Amino acid sequence: MTNYTSSMEDINNSPVLSIKQIMEADFPEIQWVIDKLLAPGLTLLAGPPKVGKSWLALQIAQAVGSGKPILGRNTKQGPCLYFALEDSPQRIRTRVDLQKWDKNSPVKVVTIGKLNFLYNKYQFDSFGEGLVNDIKQNKYRVVIIDTLSRLNSTIDQNKIDEITSFLSPLQKIGHDKNCSIILIDHHKKTNDYFDKNVISDVLGSVGKGAVPDTIIGFYRNKNKKTAELIITGRDIEDNEFPLKFDSNSGIWEIDIDAKENELPLQMSVVINFISTNGEVKEKDIVEHLKKDKGNVHKLLSKMVNENLLTKKKSGKSNIYSIPQ
């Protein structure tokens, strides 16, 4: 049995930690806001313009405010603050009516044109200082900022030092105040549904992706009401959610048909590719599928376990072929 001799006060107040302190500290479990999906800290939700990110953000706020599940995951109920910096009160009214919100929901909204008045009247020196006070006073569990460019349009997002200096304090606020801060951002391109990289697709410097604890890529299938969320982060497993949009309720929900068909379809593509080319390296399969290499590796491992493929090592490469 572990003897926890290091207190969290020791951990938090020590600028340098020994391995002994780290191993003997009783760290608290992650306090998930959305189970295994959203934790305290900074989350970047990025996608092309006008694909439905704001609908999803509002849906997250509603779910957390009510304590109801979202995308099949349980939530931890609590107050939320939503910076709807691109939306008027009338647009928010239309959307919450469609999503059938409870008028007593503990979600507060800052709409377009009101940001400069919010903390200035209290004479805070910065947005971050005002936000810290707001989270402390109202116990917000989630803060959604829609969008980064509306929050600060003067940052050169291609300069890693500028964007890091801007994002890092938001991340620290989230961890210090046990609050999940979701920052909505854009992708560099709009025709990326079949060529996805959740980190490098984010607008600006690739180094920008090093700051957030979690990055969620939102990819909508062009001219359709289906999309895919691709999630990667420090404390969560990489995951993908096929979604479909119900225009009658304004809700993104799991696309069950896609979920059921996706794996067999990918397996068929892999088998056809290898059958055509003979023995194939794993990196070539990754390039052919245009999927995250970690997810492709899991898929190939599953196919090997089910005797659909055989695998052998060649140097540092995995080579796959069809069993004889």
C-alpha positions as CSV (number, residue, x, y, z in Angstrom):
1,M,0.0,0.0,0.0
2,T,1.3,3.4,-1.0
3,N,2.3,5.7,1.9
4,Y,1.2,9.2,0.8
5,T,3.7,11.4,2.7
6,S,3.7,14.4,0.4
7,S,0.7,16.8,0.8
8,M,-0.8,18.7,-2.2
9,E,0.3,21.9,-0.4
10,D,3.9,20.6,-0.5
11,I,3.5,19.8,-4.2
12,N,1.9,23.2,-5.1
13,N,4.4,25.3,-3.1
14,S,7.6,23.5,-4.2
15,P,9.2,25.0,-7.3
16,V,11.3,21.8,-7.7
17,L,10.0,18.3,-6.9
18,S,11.8,15.2,-6.2
19,I,10.7,11.9,-7.7
20,K,10.0,10.7,-4.1
21,Q,7.6,13.6,-3.6
22,I,5.8,12.9,-6.8
23,M,5.5,9.2,-6.1
24,E,4.3,9.7,-2.6
25,A,1.8,12.4,-3.2
26,D,-2.0,11.6,-3.1
27,F,-3.0,13.4,-6.3
28,P,-6.7,13.9,-6.8
29,E,-8.5,12.1,-9.6
30,I,-9.3,14.2,-12.7
31,Q,-12.6,16.0,-12.1
32,W,-14.2,15.4,-15.4
33,V,-16.8,18.0,-16.6
34,I,-17.8,15.6,-19.4
35,D,-16.8,12.1,-18.6
36,K,-13.4,11.2,-20.2
37,L,-13.9,14.1,-22.6
38,L,-13.7,17.5,-20.9
39,A,-11.6,18.3,-17.9
40,P,-10.4,21.5,-16.1
41,G,-7.8,23.4,-18.1
42,L,-7.8,24.7,-21.7
43,T,-9.6,23.0,-24.6
44,L,-9.4,24.3,-28.2
45,L,-12.4,23.5,-30.3
46,A,-11.4,24.3,-33.9
47,G,-13.0,23.9,-37.3
48,P,-13.8,25.8,-40.5
49,P,-16.2,28.8,-40.3
50,K,-19.9,28.2,-40.3
51,V,-19.9,24.4,-39.8
52,G,-21.9,24.3,-36.5
53,K,-19.2,24.8,-33.8
54,S,-21.4,27.4,-32.0
55,W,-24.3,25.1,-32.0
56,L,-22.2,22.4,-30.3
57,A,-20.7,24.9,-27.9
58,L,-24.2,26.0,-26.8
59,Q,-25.2,22.4,-26.5
60,I,-22.2,21.7,-24.2
61,A,-23.2,24.7,-22.0
62,Q,-26.8,23.4,-21.8
63,A,-25.7,19.9,-20.9
64,V,-23.3,21.0,-18.2
65,G,-25.8,23.6,-16.8
66,S,-28.5,20.9,-16.6
67,G,-26.2,18.0,-15.6
68,K,-27.6,16.0,-18.5
69,P,-25.5,13.7,-20.8
70,I,-24.0,14.9,-24.1
71,L,-22.7,12.6,-26.9
72,G,-23.4,9.6,-24.7
73,R,-21.2,11.0,-21.9
74,N,-22.3,12.0,-18.3
75,T,-21.7,15.5,-17.2
76,K,-20.9,17.2,-13.9
77,Q,-23.5,19.8,-13.4
78,G,-22.5,23.4,-12.7
79,P,-22.8,27.0,-13.8
80,C,-21.4,28.1,-17.2
81,L,-20.3,31.3,-18.8
82,Y,-20.7,31.6,-22.6
83,F,-19.0,34.4,-24.5
84,A,-21.1,34.4,-27.6
85,L,-18.9,37.2,-29.2
86,E,-20.3,36.6,-32.7
87,D,-24.0,36.4,-31.8
88,S,-26.7,38.8,-30.9
89,P,-29.2,38.2,-28.0
90,Q,-31.9,37.5,-30.6
91,R,-29.8,34.8,-32.3
92,I,-29.1,33.2,-28.9
93,R,-32.8,33.3,-28.1
94,T,-33.6,31.5,-31.4
95,R,-31.1,28.8,-30.7
96,V,-32.0,28.1,-27.0
97,D,-35.6,28.0,-28.0
98,L,-34.8,25.4,-30.6
99,Q,-32.7,23.4,-28.2
100,K,-35.5,23.6,-25.6
101,W,-33.5,25.1,-22.8
102,D,-34.8,25.5,-19.3
103,K,-35.2,29.3,-18.7
104,N,-33.7,28.8,-15.2
105,S,-30.5,27.3,-16.6
106,P,-27.3,28.5,-14.7
107,V,-25.7,29.6,-17.9
108,K,-24.8,33.2,-18.4
109,V,-24.2,34.7,-21.9
110,V,-22.1,37.7,-23.1
111,T,-23.2,38.7,-26.5
112,I,-21.6,40.6,-29.4
113,G,-20.4,44.1,-28.6
114,K,-20.6,43.6,-24.8
115,L,-17.2,42.2,-24.0
116,N,-15.5,45.6,-23.5
117,F,-18.1,46.6,-20.9
118,L,-17.9,43.4,-18.9
119,Y,-14.8,43.8,-16.8
120,N,-13.9,47.4,-17.6
121,K,-16.5,48.8,-15.3
122,Y,-14.8,46.9,-12.4
123,Q,-11.4,48.4,-13.5
124,F,-9.6,45.1,-14.0
125,D,-6.3,45.4,-15.7
126,S,-6.9,42.6,-18.1
127,F,-9.5,40.1,-19.4
128,G,-7.7,37.3,-17.5
129,E,-7.9,39.2,-14.2
130,G,-11.6,39.9,-14.7
131,L,-12.3,36.3,-15.7
132,V,-10.5,34.9,-12.6
133,N,-12.7,37.1,-10.4
134,D,-15.8,36.0,-12.3
135,I,-15.0,32.3,-12.0
136,K,-14.3,32.8,-8.3
137,Q,-17.5,34.6,-7.6
138,N,-19.8,32.5,-9.7
139,K,-18.1,29.1,-9.4
140,Y,-18.3,28.5,-13.2
141,R,-17.5,24.9,-14.1
142,V,-17.2,25.8,-17.8
143,V,-16.3,29.0,-19.7
144,I,-16.8,29.0,-23.5
145,I,-15.2,31.7,-25.6
146,D,-16.6,31.9,-29.1
147,T,-14.2,32.9,-30.7
148,L,-10.5,33.5,-30.1
149,S,-10.2,36.1,-32.9
150,R,-13.2,38.0,-31.4
151,L,-11.6,37.9,-28.0
152,N,-8.4,39.4,-29.3
153,S,-8.0,40.3,-32.9
154,T,-4.5,41.9,-32.5
155,I,-2.5,38.7,-31.9
156,D,-0.3,37.4,-34.8
157,Q,-1.3,33.7,-34.5
158,N,1.6,32.7,-36.7
159,K,4.1,34.0,-34.1
160,I,4.5,31.2,-31.5
161,D,5.6,33.6,-28.8
162,E,2.6,35.8,-29.1
163,I,0.0,33.1,-29.2
164,T,1.7,31.1,-26.4
165,S,1.8,34.2,-24.2
166,F,-1.9,34.7,-24.8
167,L,-3.1,31.1,-24.3
168,S,-0.9,30.1,-21.4
169,P,-2.7,32.4,-18.8
170,L,-6.1,31.0,-19.9
171,Q,-4.7,27.4,-19.4
172,K,-3.4,28.4,-15.9
173,I,-6.8,30.0,-15.0
174,G,-8.6,26.8,-15.9
175,H,-6.3,24.6,-13.8
176,D,-6.1,27.0,-10.8
177,K,-9.8,27.5,-10.6
178,N,-10.8,23.9,-11.5
179,C,-12.7,25.2,-14.6
180,S,-12.8,24.0,-18.1
181,I,-12.2,26.8,-20.6
182,I,-13.2,26.1,-24.1
183,L,-11.8,28.4,-26.8
184,I,-13.4,28.2,-30.2
185,D,-11.1,28.7,-33.1
186,H,-10.8,28.3,-36.8
187,H,-9.0,26.0,-39.2
188,K,-6.5,27.1,-41.9
189,K,-8.6,25.6,-44.7
190,T,-12.2,24.6,-45.4
191,N,-11.9,21.6,-47.7
192,D,-10.3,19.3,-45.1
193,Y,-13.0,16.6,-44.4
194,F,-10.9,13.9,-46.0
195,D,-7.5,15.1,-44.9
196,K,-7.6,15.7,-41.2
197,N,-4.8,16.6,-38.8
198,V,-6.3,17.9,-35.6
199,I,-3.2,19.9,-34.6
200,S,-1.8,21.3,-37.8
201,D,-5.2,22.2,-39.1
202,V,-5.6,24.8,-36.4
203,L,-5.2,28.4,-37.7
204,G,-1.8,29.9,-37.1
205,S,1.5,28.4,-35.9
206,V,1.7,24.7,-35.4
207,G,3.2,25.5,-32.0
208,K,-0.1,26.9,-31.0
209,G,-1.3,23.3,-30.5
210,A,1.3,22.7,-27.8
211,V,-0.5,24.9,-25.2
212,P,-4.1,23.5,-24.8
213,D,-4.6,20.4,-22.7
214,T,-7.1,19.1,-25.3
215,I,-7.7,19.9,-29.0
216,I,-11.0,19.0,-30.6
217,G,-11.1,19.1,-34.4
218,F,-14.6,19.7,-35.9
219,Y,-14.9,18.4,-39.5
220,R,-18.2,18.8,-41.3
221,N,-18.9,16.8,-44.4
222,K,-19.3,19.4,-47.1
223,N,-23.0,20.0,-48.1
224,K,-24.2,17.4,-45.6
225,K,-25.5,17.4,-42.0
226,T,-22.8,15.0,-40.8
227,A,-19.5,15.8,-39.2
228,E,-16.7,14.2,-37.2
229,L,-15.1,15.3,-34.0
230,I,-11.5,14.2,-33.6
231,I,-10.1,14.6,-30.1
232,T,-6.6,14.5,-28.7
233,G,-5.2,15.6,-25.4
234,R,-2.8,15.0,-22.5
235,D,-5.3,13.4,-20.1
236,I,-7.8,11.8,-22.5
237,E,-7.6,9.0,-25.0
238,D,-7.6,10.0,-28.6
239,N,-11.2,9.5,-29.9
240,E,-13.4,10.1,-32.8
241,F,-17.1,10.9,-32.8
242,P,-19.2,10.7,-36.0
243,L,-22.0,13.2,-35.7
244,K,-25.2,14.3,-37.4
245,F,-27.1,17.5,-37.0
246,D,-30.8,17.5,-36.2
247,S,-32.0,20.8,-37.7
248,N,-35.4,20.4,-35.9
249,S,-33.7,20.5,-32.4
250,G,-30.5,22.3,-33.2
251,I,-28.6,19.3,-31.6
252,W,-25.5,17.4,-32.7
253,E,-25.9,13.7,-31.9
254,I,-23.9,10.6,-32.4
255,D,-24.4,9.2,-35.9
256,I,-25.1,5.6,-34.9
257,D,-25.1,4.3,-38.5
258,A,-21.7,5.8,-39.2
259,K,-20.4,4.4,-35.9
260,E,-21.5,0.9,-36.8
261,N,-20.3,1.0,-40.4
262,E,-17.0,2.9,-40.0
263,L,-14.8,0.1,-38.8
264,P,-15.9,-2.6,-41.3
265,L,-15.6,0.0,-44.0
266,Q,-12.0,0.8,-43.0
267,M,-11.1,-2.8,-42.7
268,S,-12.4,-3.4,-46.3
269,V,-10.4,-0.5,-47.6
270,V,-7.2,-1.9,-45.9
271,I,-7.8,-5.4,-47.2
272,N,-8.4,-4.1,-50.8
273,F,-5.3,-1.9,-50.6
274,I,-3.0,-4.8,-49.4
275,S,-4.6,-7.2,-51.9
276,T,-3.7,-4.9,-54.7
277,N,-0.2,-4.0,-53.5
278,G,1.0,-7.2,-51.7
279,E,3.0,-6.6,-48.6
280,V,2.5,-3.1,-47.4
281,K,4.2,-0.9,-44.7
282,E,2.1,0.6,-42.0
283,K,3.1,4.1,-43.0
284,D,1.7,3.5,-46.5
285,I,-1.6,2.4,-45.0
286,V,-1.7,5.5,-42.9
287,E,-1.2,7.6,-46.0
288,H,-3.8,5.7,-47.9
289,L,-6.5,6.0,-45.2
290,K,-5.6,9.6,-44.4
291,K,-6.2,8.9,-40.7
292,D,-4.3,9.5,-37.5
293,K,-1.4,7.0,-37.3
294,G,-2.3,6.0,-33.8
295,N,-5.8,5.1,-34.7
296,V,-4.6,3.2,-37.8
297,H,-2.2,1.2,-35.7
298,K,-5.1,0.2,-33.4
299,L,-7.2,-0.8,-36.4
300,L,-4.4,-2.9,-37.9
301,S,-3.7,-4.6,-34.5
302,K,-7.4,-5.5,-34.3
303,M,-7.3,-7.0,-37.8
304,V,-4.2,-9.0,-36.9
305,N,-5.9,-10.3,-33.7
306,E,-8.9,-11.3,-35.8
307,N,-6.6,-13.1,-38.3
308,L,-7.6,-10.8,-41.1
309,L,-3.9,-9.7,-41.6
310,T,-0.5,-11.0,-40.8
311,K,2.3,-8.8,-39.5
312,K,6.1,-9.0,-39.6
313,K,8.9,-6.6,-38.6
314,S,11.3,-5.2,-41.1
315,G,13.8,-2.9,-39.3
316,K,11.6,-0.3,-37.6
317,S,8.7,-0.9,-39.9
318,N,5.6,-3.1,-39.5
319,I,4.8,-5.0,-42.7
320,Y,1.2,-6.3,-43.3
321,S,0.0,-8.9,-45.8
322,I,-3.1,-11.0,-46.4
323,P,-3.0,-14.5,-44.7
324,Q,-2.4,-17.3,-47.1
